[in-house]
């Protein structure tokens, strides 16, 4: 009986599904943008959203938006919402945040990167390969900012 209780307390992590939830590609200045020198400035925006589906199942959605501009003109905007359904059981509450806010987005990012690369190439632009993103550091930074914001609210 004690073994059963211990088994129930073990941490469980499983990836149920990874999928593209939404995507868009725009090239508002085509075909003119193809006629000049290709020296783009890229802007990358990331965000995550967590939806609890049941007691141990979560949907994590990683949103990645890349805007490429050439001489202040937008060459393309590509946005991908890469999602996954994850089962997390037996994790203490303080570990759920890092799992859902950093570990799961780390798993989703290579899929989003591939979708973005394909869309950009199909838009007739040179291949765009996004560099690895350290979601652990971003999550820690976000947590520190949330604490600082909460402290700032208490002082007012």
Buried (B, 14 or more C-beta within 10 A) or exposed (E): EEEEEEEEEEEEBEEEEBEEEEBEBBBEBBEEBEEEEEEBEEEEEBEBEBEEEEEBBBBBBBBBBBBBBBEEEBBBBBBBBBBBBBBBBEBEEEEBBBBBBBBBBBBBBEBBBBBBBBBBEEBEBEEBEBEEBEBBEBBBEBBEEEEEEEEEEEEE
